Amino acid sequence: MTVRSMTGFGRASGPLGPEWTADLSARSVNHRFLDLTVRLRDSEASLEPPLRQVFARLLARGKVEVTLRLTRAGPGGPQVVIDERLVESLLARVAELSRRFPIKGELEARDLLALPQAVWVEAPSADFTPGEIAALEAMAERVASAVVAMREAEGRRIAAELSGRIELLEKKLERLSARRDDIVRSIAETLRDRMRALFPQVPLDSGRLEQEAALAAERSDVAEELSRLAGHLSQFRELLESAGPVGKKLDFLSQEILREINTLGSKARDLQLTREVLDMKAETEKIREQVQNLE
């Protein structure tokens, strides 16, 4: 199983038996959880549970809209119903008014269609056999599989892009780790130089100065952040190559990566380190945007 996106579409149509023909489609977009909507007629409500079971089993996240259209091949289709008592009352009222006022006492078909509650279409109640339900479930499997296939294709593209961005962060992390000792020494030397520049006439205790320089360097040391960041990037790669829905985990992990980078930035006392941190933050923001598309 590969990493999937949450965008997909599938469609299938065909007979469910000698009496019914079905057209089933499903489309999905991004969502924090699985939000499954099944659209069908009220008379077909008994088909919603088996459809939900199929799609909920194959899809873990996303806003999924399933649409079912059934056509009856045999007799027993929709019936047009006319409220004849309402029409008789209306005709009697119109005839009475035509005797009192200069209006015509006739009604045409379009007049009945425009009259609320006079004409409506009544769908017959539908009872589906176990064979028809099984055929619909098989069709739903095909539609859901088509959605999954599209999600996987898009997921592979996103995973490749994420892998490239993680590789870029790893290279920048290697450069920062290689310069860590230089950065610490530079901080200590900078503190010494500033103290001497600020108090040129004041004799400074060299022991105390070295102690303060060491404390400042320790507070600005980024070894712990670099170690945690390396661990987060390694875990991110493992999740990209793992099976099952990983979108939520990658989203959380990308937030942790950004948190460590922000901590690096807050400790930065070196121009090159500051520039590297800014580039890494921009790259991580792009990663977070892409992760939102994964299941």
Backbone hydrogen bonds, N-H to C=O, Kabsch-Sander energy under -0.5 kcal/mol:
donor,donor_aa,acceptor,acceptor_aa,energy
5,S,151,R,-1.9
6,M,293,N,-1.4
8,G,6,M,-0.5
8,G,28,S,-1.6
10,G,26,A,-2.4
12,A,24,L,-2.6
14,G,22,A,-2.4
16,L,20,W,-2.7
17,G,20,W,-0.9
21,T,71,T,-2.4
22,A,14,G,-3.1
23,D,69,R,-2.0
24,L,12,A,-3.1
25,S,67,T,-2.1
26,A,10,G,-2.5
27,R,65,E,-1.7
28,S,8,G,-2.5
29,V,63,K,-1.7
35,D,33,F,-0.8
35,D,62,G,-2.4
36,L,34,L,-0.7
37,T,35,D,-0.5
37,T,64,V,-2.8
39,R,37,T,-0.5
39,R,66,V,-3.4
40,L,38,V,-0.6
44,E,41,R,-1.4
45,A,42,D,-1.5
47,L,44,E,-2.2
48,E,45,A,-1.5
51,L,47,L,-1.5
52,R,48,E,-2.7
53,Q,49,P,-2.3
54,V,50,P,-1.7
55,F,51,L,-2.0
56,A,52,R,-2.7
57,R,53,Q,-1.4
58,L,54,V,-1.2
59,L,55,F,-2.0
62,G,33,F,-1.8
63,K,29,V,-2.3
64,V,35,D,-2.4
64,V,62,G,-0.8
65,E,27,R,-2.8
66,V,37,T,-3.4
66,V,64,V,-0.6
67,T,25,S,-2.7
68,L,39,R,-2.6
69,R,23,D,-2.2
71,T,21,T,-2.8
73,A,19,E,-3.6
73,A,71,T,-0.5
74,G,19,E,-0.7
79,Q,122,E,-2.6
81,V,79,Q,-0.6
81,V,120,W,-3.1
83,D,118,A,-2.6
84,E,82,I,-1.5
87,V,83,D,-1.9
88,E,84,E,-2.9
89,S,85,R,-2.2
90,L,86,L,-2.2
91,L,87,V,-2.9
92,A,88,E,-2.4
93,R,89,S,-2.1
94,V,90,L,-2.7
95,A,91,L,-2.7
96,E,92,A,-2.0
97,L,93,R,-2.2
98,S,94,V,-2.4
99,R,95,A,-1.1
100,R,96,E,-0.9
101,F,97,L,-3.0
103,I,101,F,-2.3
111,D,108,E,-0.7
112,L,108,E,-1.4
113,L,109,A,-2.0
114,A,110,R,-1.4
115,L,112,L,-1.1
118,A,115,L,-1.6
119,V,115,L,-0.7
120,W,81,V,-2.2
122,E,79,Q,-3.4
122,E,120,W,-0.5
123,A,121,V,-0.6
126,A,43,S,-0.7
127,D,125,S,-0.5
128,F,126,A,-0.5
133,I,129,T,-2.3
134,A,130,P,-2.4
135,A,131,G,-2.1
136,L,132,E,-2.1
137,E,133,I,-2.4
138,A,134,A,-2.2
139,M,135,A,-1.9
140,A,136,L,-2.6
141,E,137,E,-2.1
142,R,138,A,-1.6
143,V,139,M,-2.3
144,A,140,A,-3.0
145,S,141,E,-2.3
146,A,142,R,-1.9
147,V,143,V,-2.1
148,V,144,A,-2.5
149,A,145,S,-2.5
150,M,146,A,-2.0
151,R,147,V,-2.3
152,E,148,V,-2.8
153,A,149,A,-2.1
154,E,150,M,-2.1
155,G,151,R,-2.6
156,R,152,E,-2.5
157,R,153,A,-1.4
158,I,154,E,-2.3
159,A,155,G,-2.9
160,A,156,R,-2.1
161,E,157,R,-1.9
162,L,158,I,-2.9
163,S,159,A,-2.6
164,G,160,A,-1.8
165,R,161,E,-1.8
166,I,162,L,-2.6
167,E,163,S,-2.2
168,L,164,G,-1.7
169,L,165,R,-2.0
170,E,166,I,-2.5
171,K,167,E,-2.1
172,K,168,L,-2.0
173,L,169,L,-2.5
174,E,170,E,-2.2
175,R,171,K,-1.8
176,L,172,K,-2.2
177,S,173,L,-2.7
178,A,174,E,-2.2
179,R,175,R,-1.2
180,R,177,S,-0.9
183,I,179,R,-2.5
184,V,180,R,-2.2
185,R,181,D,-2.3
186,S,182,D,-2.4
187,I,183,I,-2.1
188,A,184,V,-2.0
189,E,185,R,-2.5
190,T,186,S,-2.4
191,L,187,I,-2.0
192,R,188,A,-2.0
193,D,189,E,-2.5
194,R,190,T,-2.1
195,M,191,L,-2.3
196,R,192,R,-2.2
197,A,193,D,-2.0
198,L,194,R,-2.6
199,F,195,M,-2.0
202,V,199,F,-0.7
206,S,204,L,-0.7
209,L,205,D,-2.8
210,E,206,S,-2.4
211,Q,207,G,-2.0
212,E,208,R,-2.5
213,A,209,L,-2.5
214,A,210,E,-2.4
215,L,211,Q,-2.2
216,A,212,E,-2.6
217,A,213,A,-2.3
218,E,214,A,-2.2
219,R,215,L,-2.4
220,S,216,A,-1.5
221,D,218,E,-0.9
226,L,222,V,-2.6
227,S,223,A,-2.1
228,R,224,E,-2.4
229,L,225,E,-2.6
230,A,226,L,-2.1
231,G,227,S,-1.9
232,H,228,R,-2.4
233,L,229,L,-2.4
234,S,230,A,-2.0
235,Q,231,G,-2.3
236,F,232,H,-2.3
237,R,233,L,-1.9
238,E,234,S,-1.9
239,L,235,Q,-2.3
240,L,236,F,-2.0
241,E,237,R,-1.3
242,S,239,L,-1.2
250,L,246,V,-2.8
251,D,247,G,-2.2
252,F,248,K,-2.4
253,L,249,K,-2.6
254,S,250,L,-2.4
255,Q,251,D,-1.4
256,E,252,F,-1.7
257,I,253,L,-2.4
258,L,254,S,-2.1
259,R,255,Q,-2.0
260,E,256,E,-2.1
261,I,257,I,-2.1
262,N,258,L,-2.4
263,T,259,R,-1.9
264,L,260,E,-2.2
265,G,261,I,-2.3
266,S,262,N,-2.1
267,K,263,T,-1.3
268,A,264,L,-0.7
268,A,265,G,-0.7
274,T,270,D,-2.4
275,R,271,L,-2.1
276,E,272,Q,-2.4
277,V,273,L,-2.5
278,L,274,T,-2.1
279,D,275,R,-2.2
280,M,276,E,-2.3
281,K,277,V,-2.4
282,A,278,L,-2.1
283,E,279,D,-2.1
284,T,280,M,-2.3
285,E,281,K,-2.2
286,K,282,A,-1.5
287,I,283,E,-1.8
288,R,284,T,-2.5
289,E,285,E,-1.8
290,Q,286,K,-1.9
291,V,287,I,-2.5
292,Q,288,R,-1.2
293,N,290,Q,-1.8
294,L,291,V,-1.9
295,E,4,R,-2.6
